[in-house]
């Protein structure tokens, strides 16, 4: 079975995002349509942009039309129309005309999706030739600039499969998206032709301002600045006549001020067209490149009037630029850049894709890792004017969902810190700068524009335990990824204050006033409510922050601080291991019938959490087996922090999560909450109360759900504890839900589309590789979950470079595909001994002890070089 090839019904839900980091994207549908035009600084699910599409025709060299059709496959169901369209183009009127379903097209499309590259083969039509589309946007780890081009790249490969020479035309059509004052122009710039779609009479600083460009590098080109303007169905009718008329397109232009006509329900869009022309002899092949680029430079906070008001009171500017708009003046500039650098951009993207997909991971795991990288190319992600990274949790259909780089959600996302670590560090910097209060407590949502005063009061204005202490653990991880202790020093005062907030007298949630190492009070968390009393899940983050704090304090010469944190950590670890493990797993310690636990936090807490009818505290896990009970240990394992809990109890608890929480089918279990698995779909449930354990009448919110980021983190923890089959089973259950027919493989859902938490999947790759790192010491290492062949190949990435490790029984190769790597120590615990080492053909001197190779001098590995080791 080819895990990455989608055909037939399994193409129906596909929308493959084509766009840059923080630029928005255009979706490439499974049948080749251009959908989900999310380029206007907000989500835009289900959208089209007029009749934007690509089409092809073939003519004999004597000028006779052989065939013409749009480059789409059949439309999959539903066929009755859309529910949210205009009255006479909605449900009951059939598919929208903009889908071009009524035009001649191909029967089917074979869609190969290996993010960040999609390849579409158009099949099953009497077209005289073979057509393949390769679509991508540059995705080159560590290269944020080239990975942030606001554009979609399309390369069409044509083959003349007939016995006669033929003239082919590839036409790209893009609609001007503005409602009025539209202006379409065509110009030649060097070897490129550009169709520019803009607006007149609107200042560049207006949030509604922007432009689009369709560009090609084809040598022979014709164009139409405008489709025919008319009423009813006139524009598409005349376009099809123009396309099927032999020869090149004749230009059509309109004077400024001319209006698009409309009649009743039918409105023109002012499409423009660029067409590439080429002659192919029998058996000859060629290719044509197109770029659709966009520029909507100005953002504003359209979603939160309260934040806007506070920003205005503070004298902050209410708009800001997209970072990409500081790099390219307009869409013509970014389109030109893309065409001029296409070969280099694709080569970097291909090297990454090839390295990732060559990794020896089970197919469902590789699918999960690669597919969720697409989140970084959707409206879930923004880059602010100074380059700061900013993220939503996910997306509503037409606006962002849950603003603010939410700390407890982005805790799970592991792709960005390894692939674009500079951007991840900008999250730490902005969080500690804008979200921290004088007490050390931190809001968990960052308001825009940056610098907007925090909301004050309420849940959002209170710190959340997992987000706050997770920020400390992420600072530790990011420090080890980059190796820059100077960077850590700039954040250290804020990090210390964040840790000490646990016992700060102004901590109204009374987390740990006596420095016991255990969280006792009210603890807000990512399931949107509070736990009361000790639990391994949230105290685990506290322990992780303390242990990370020890090492960071020591590195910065603060021995007393390190000693203080270490003592608190040891007290807390001993208490948790001794009091919360019930023989199977770690549970919450709470008396559900004791209302007095709520009273120190005021009447609002009592009203929210006391179930008067059943005389019980609401929204707790109690004796339940929770999916995230050891989440902090997952973080610690990924960053090399070490044990936070007793290792034997940890292994037992991880096994219990699979045994109790995994369901093979959803038919016989009840779920009163959101539905992310149904019918015969399996998954790992958030919290389960095994037989004999008390389940609260009103339990932990979302407890019955199967949310993918949680599932991936738990699956990786299973891998880390030797439960390989169990971990892969969990991952496969998730990805089986995203088969292209039921759901879009590149849009995992939670609280909205393209949900950030699913980037926990990247942790699966590092877990399989047994990847460890500490660039403060020039150390990396691999201890993979090796198959019986004792061979393993895997992608890896850190701040200064990325590449592959290739392990065989006789040899280890560390290949550097991008950047550079200064190495002092290479840990290979699986190896018995290393006999020889060389880099660039030059032998290296080293010592070998306890599974680690220590070089006598630091080794600098440059891009394109390989470090080779011969094993005993």
Protein Blocks (a to p, Z undefined) as FASTA:
>chain_A
ZZkbcehjllmmgccddddehkapadddfkopaehiafgopacehiaehjadcddddddf
kopafbdcdddddddddfkbpfkbcfklcghiapafklommpccdfbdcdddddfbdcdd
dehiabebdddddddddddehilmlmmcccdddddddddfbfbdcddddddddddfbfbh
pacddddehjbccdddddehiafklmkbccdddddfbfbdcddfbacddehjlmmmmmmm
mmmpgcjdddddddehiacddehjbccehiadddddddddehiacddddddddddfbccd
fkbmklmmmmmmnopafbdcdfklmmpmblmlmmmmmmmmmmmmmmmmmmmmmmmmmpcc
dfklmmmmmmmmmmmmcckbccdfkopacddfbdcfkbcehehiiaklmmmmmklmmmmm
mlmmmmmmmmmmmmpcfkopacfbdcddehiaceegajklpccfklmmmmmmmmmmmmmm
nopaklmmmmmmmmmmmmmmmmgcklmnomalnonopafbdcddfkopacedjdfklmmm
mmmmmmmmmmmmmmnopaklmmmmmmmmmmmmmmmmmmmpgojaccddddfklmklmmmn
ojklmmmmmcfknopaehifklaccfklmmmmmmmmmnonopfbdfklmmmmmmmmmmmm
pcfbfklpccfbdcfbghjbgcddfbdcdehiacdfbdcehklpccfklmmmmmmmmmmn
opamlmmmmmmmmmmmmnolmpcfklccfedehifklmmmmmmmmmmnopacdfknopac
ddddddfkopacdddddfkbccdddddfkbccdddfehcdddfbdcdfkbmbdfbdceeh
iacddddeehiacdfbdcdddehiacddddZZ
